[in-house]
Amino acid sequence: MIFRLILFIALVGAALYIAPQLAQKPSTQGEPGRPITAASVAPALGSGIASVDAALKQAGQSGKAVPITLRITDADLTAAAQQYFPQSYAGITVAEPVFRIGPALTLTAKASSFVLSGALVASATPFASDGKLGLRLDSATVGGIVLPDAARSQLQQQLQSALNSAMPQRLQVSTVTVAAGVATINGSALP
């Protein structure tokens, strides 16, 4: 029983240490606070990001808002995530990320350490709020152990911060629709 308690505390501590690293990893491709560009992600998402970049440029030149629609599949997200894994933090290696979309966004990855191996599973709901893309972390487990509310809250804040820094400021998100295998983001590129 004591061993399980110590293991639980170690896993929660490791998850709290890993979460900020995972949330910040994609933004290290460019300067902090700069949007992710088509050249800095896997080719699966490159064309969608390139179309957003083109809409932002067009809006800047015309002085008028340009509507955008960005469709992202779970295969796109999985392919884009591959370049950031495996990652090791505090003796735990996280590898083989797989995303599934619908009815929420679910990340499953393998987590392993000297002591134990298990699945890292996180589920989140993307949404639009005040013109920005939001992400509500619904659940997170490591090896079947649910992360405490405080850890999930901190992780959600860090994920939202990373998402905010990756999104162009002149991109206004109006709706996010999640269906089986695909998420669709609608909005406008502002001048």
VENUR-V155834 format. One record per residue. RES is the residue in three letters. SS is DSSP state (A for helix, B for strand, O for the rest). PSI is psi in degrees with one decimal (* if undefined). Layout:
{{RES/SS/PSI} {RES/SS/PSI}}
This chain:
{{MET/O/-44.7} {ILE/A/-40.9} {PHE/A/-42.7} {ARG/A/-38.7} {LEU/A/-45.0} {ILE/A/-42.3} {LEU/A/-42.2} {PHE/A/-46.6} {ILE/A/-40.2} {ALA/A/-42.0} {LEU/A/-43.7} {VAL/A/-44.4} {GLY/A/-43.0} {ALA/A/-40.8} {ALA/A/-41.0} {LEU/A/-31.9} {TYR/A/-40.5} {ILE/A/-41.0} {ALA/A/-49.4} {PRO/A/-33.5} {GLN/A/-41.5} {LEU/A/-40.4} {ALA/A/-33.8} {GLN/A/-17.6} {LYS/A/-47.0} {PRO/A/-31.5} {SER/A/-4.9} {THR/A/-3.3} {GLN/A/-26.8} {GLY/O/-164.1} {GLU/O/148.3} {PRO/O/139.3} {GLY/O/-4.1} {ARG/O/145.8} {PRO/O/154.1} {ILE/O/135.7} {THR/O/165.7} {ALA/A/-33.0} {ALA/A/-16.6} {SER/A/2.5} {VAL/O/172.5} {ALA/O/151.0} {PRO/A/-26.2} {ALA/A/-34.6} {LEU/A/-10.5} {GLY/A/-43.3} {SER/A/-37.1} {GLY/A/-42.9} {ILE/A/-37.0} {ALA/A/-37.2} {SER/A/-35.4} {VAL/A/-43.8} {ASP/A/-42.0} {ALA/A/-40.2} {ALA/A/-39.7} {LEU/A/-41.2} {LYS/A/-45.2} {GLN/A/-43.2} {ALA/A/-40.4} {GLY/A/-38.7} {GLN/A/-38.0} {SER/A/-21.7} {GLY/O/9.5} {LYS/O/150.1} {ALA/O/141.8} {VAL/B/122.9} {PRO/B/144.8} {ILE/B/150.6} {THR/B/125.5} {LEU/B/117.7} {ARG/B/128.8} {ILE/B/125.2} {THR/B/164.0} {ASP/A/-30.6} {ALA/A/-38.8} {ASP/A/-48.0} {LEU/A/-42.1} {THR/A/-44.9} {ALA/A/-41.7} {ALA/A/-36.1} {ALA/A/-25.8} {GLN/A/-34.5} {GLN/O/-14.1} {TYR/O/2.1} {PHE/O/154.9} {PRO/O/157.1} {GLN/B/142.8} {SER/B/131.6} {TYR/B/133.8} {ALA/O/38.1} {GLY/O/3.0} {ILE/B/128.9} {THR/B/129.2} {VAL/B/127.5} {ALA/B/170.7} {GLU/B/58.9} {PRO/B/140.4} {VAL/B/128.2} {PHE/B/142.5} {ARG/B/132.7} {ILE/B/132.6} {GLY/O/122.6} {PRO/O/-8.0} {ALA/O/-178.2} {LEU/B/120.1} {THR/B/128.4} {LEU/B/128.2} {THR/B/133.2} {ALA/B/163.0} {LYS/B/129.9} {ALA/B/130.3} {SER/B/148.0} {SER/O/-178.4} {PHE/O/-35.1} {VAL/O/-37.4} {LEU/O/158.8} {SER/B/148.7} {GLY/B/-179.5} {ALA/B/139.5} {LEU/B/120.0} {VAL/B/124.2} {ALA/B/137.4} {SER/B/133.5} {ALA/B/155.4} {THR/B/117.7} {PRO/B/148.9} {PHE/B/166.8} {ALA/B/135.3} {SER/B/124.9} {ASP/O/37.4} {GLY/O/4.8} {LYS/B/157.1} {LEU/B/124.0} {GLY/B/164.3} {LEU/B/119.0} {ARG/B/118.4} {LEU/B/113.0} {ASP/B/-37.7} {SER/B/155.6} {ALA/B/129.6} {THR/B/152.0} {VAL/B/119.1} {GLY/O/30.9} {GLY/O/-2.2} {ILE/B/122.6} {VAL/B/132.4} {LEU/O/141.9} {PRO/O/159.7} {ASP/A/-42.1} {ALA/A/-40.3} {ALA/A/-42.0} {ARG/A/-40.3} {SER/A/-45.0} {GLN/A/-42.6} {LEU/A/-43.2} {GLN/A/-42.7} {GLN/A/-41.5} {GLN/A/-39.5} {LEU/A/-43.1} {GLN/A/-39.8} {SER/A/-43.9} {ALA/A/-39.9} {LEU/A/-44.0} {ASN/A/-40.5} {SER/A/-22.3} {ALA/A/-21.3} {MET/O/134.6} {PRO/O/139.9} {GLN/O/-29.9} {ARG/O/11.6} {LEU/B/115.4} {GLN/B/119.6} {VAL/B/126.6} {SER/B/-39.5} {THR/B/152.3} {VAL/B/122.9} {THR/B/130.0} {VAL/B/124.6} {ALA/B/175.3} {ALA/O/113.5} {GLY/O/-6.3} {VAL/B/141.7} {ALA/B/136.6} {THR/B/125.8} {ILE/B/123.3} {ASN/B/145.9} {GLY/B/-154.7} {SER/B/143.5} {ALA/B/121.4} {LEU/O/149.8} {PRO/O/*}}
